[in-house]
Amino acid sequence: MEQLEVFLPAAGVTLPADVLDAIDDIVAPGVTVNPVDNGYGDFELRADQRRR
């Protein structure tokens, strides 16, 4: 419970557009960096889930 309480405030953090753009420059939206992460299901970056 303590760990949850520590991390909950992060849910309200909004990263500025320049930071999000820098992240997109490193890894394009929709790209899986670690192929092992694909094992969690058939998820995709749907238009309604994108930030732009």
Contacts in CASP RR format, 6 or more apart in sequence:
PFRMAT RR
TARGET T0000
AUTHOR 0000-0000-0000
METHOD contacts of the structure
MODEL  1
MEQLEVFLPAAGVTLPADVLDAIDDIVAPGVTVNPVDNGYGDFELRADQR
RR
15 23 0 8 1.000
20 51 0 8 1.000
27 33 0 8 1.000
29 45 0 8 1.000
29 50 0 8 1.000
30 44 0 8 1.000
30 45 0 8 1.000
32 38 0 8 1.000
END
